[in-house]
């Protein structure tokens, strides 16, 4: 299954890849914590004068939530064996 995941993943468009990863992340505790942190931060503000599309990335960066998302994506990709072949190739290059 892992080999087919990597092959299928690589054949997808960027939008399709994003959807696939989102579908695997959206029910995790990490995703819930991130949503709650953003919501809490927005509730704290008396008035929102910025566009949410610029405000949310600022909140994520200030609370280090962007790194948590990256780590979760890495974890999911690793569980699927996506990086297995790349690591094997790298190890073999260093052996020579």
Secondary structure, DSSP 8 states (H G I E B T S, - for coil): -HHHHHHHHHHS-HHHHHHHHHHHHTTSHHHHHHHHHHHHHHHH-S---S-HHHHHHHHHHHTTHHHHHHHHHHHHHHHTTTTHHHHHHHHHHHH-
